[in-house]
Amino acid sequence: MDTPIQNPQQEIELLSLLRLQAIPYIGDQTAKKLIAVCGSAEEVFRTKKSQLLQLEGIGTRMLQGLHSSHYRHAAEKELYYIRDNNMACFTFQSAAYPKYLKHCRDGPVLLFTKGTYDLTAKRVISVVGTRNSTPYGEAFCESLAEDLTPIDPVIVSGFAYGIDICIHKACISNSLTTLGILAHGLNQLYPREHIRYAKRLESNGGFLTEFWSSSRPNRENFLQRNRIIAGMSEATIVVESGSRGGALITADMANGYNREVFAVPGRIDDPWSLGCNQLIKSQKAHMITSAADLIYILGWDLPDPEAKPVQKELFITLDPDEQTVYSYLSDKGKSHLDDISLNCGFSVSRIAAILFSMEMKKSIRPLPGKLFEIV
């Protein structure tokens, strides 16, 4: 994690990034474009407007506040807050910046953090859902966190009511790293009822936001926040959702980033499963009933530090579905999960369950990249 201010040059660059954030018509994509062309955020403000206007997609309206004293003073005020509170932050160019979020064109140019965690060499998934969670969804969160403990991923959510706080608490109970992505500055917490969980969450991970200390938890901030939840994760799991809501927006963003999306199925007459069932029905999400589905579809390897060489069984009993998959892999060799699903005539969720059972019988083994082969 980067310390925000280590030397005068770093302070100048941070101030320049804050100024770019403050200007209304310069969003994250435009800021990154300007920095890429000019070489640094500081250099953007040294470059003549006439030169910047020659860049494709850069208009007069975007640059009208570039040298405004109002936005400079606002940036200076936030810089003082960062310095006085010894806040940690990192830029989109930093090695500590979430690796998946780096691939999102609209990823924030700056992130502010609180807590103790390291995202490097870590698997990151997000779990989202309705604020009106039911015992069904809460039980799934607890089971998911427990079953993922051997893999030790970072689990991201929004620290909101319902499914969000449930998955955070489940992670804390299982000593998993969990991050709350906030829709406001780090000088406050929303909802206030969740302040009692803050210290435990910080010791098991922490908080992350793109918003300044002056930002309030306004409605539009939550939609903006959702792209970070979707963008920084390898996969997004929707546990429960009505027919509309923020969880479905996050799932749509994750699909837009070409990330895997999972949804927990529910009863057809349950109002808080309508969104999940529709995601599965429209093939916008994989059906997930346990951590095993996630592990297989993402091609994760289960760690087994105590594994010992064992003699291969001479005769393995496979059911008809397993035999179909075994025969296909025997003929084709190493194959991708999607190809196995297509050629064997099973849905992806069904093939995940079959492959899990076959691995338990030591008849196949998973490989990186969602590949499988017979033992």
Secondary structure, DSSP 8 states (H G I E B T S, - for coil): ---S-SSHHHHHHHHHHHHHHHSTT--HHHHHHHHHHHSSHHHHTTS-HHHHTTSTT--HHHHTTTT-HHHHHHHHHHHHHHHHTT-EEEETTSTTS-TTGGG-TT--SEEEEEES---TT--EEEEE--SS--HHHHHHHHHHHHHHTTT--EEEE---TTHHHHHHHHHHHTT-EEEEE-SS-TTS-SSGGGGGGHHHHHHTEEEEES--TT----HHHHHHHHHHHHHT-SEEEE----SSSHHHHHHHHHHHTT-EEEE----TT-TTTHHHHHHHHTTSSEE-SSHHHHHHHHT-----TT-------S-----HHHHHHHHHHHHH-SEEHHHHHHHHT--HHHHHHHHHHHHHTTSEEEETTTEEEE-
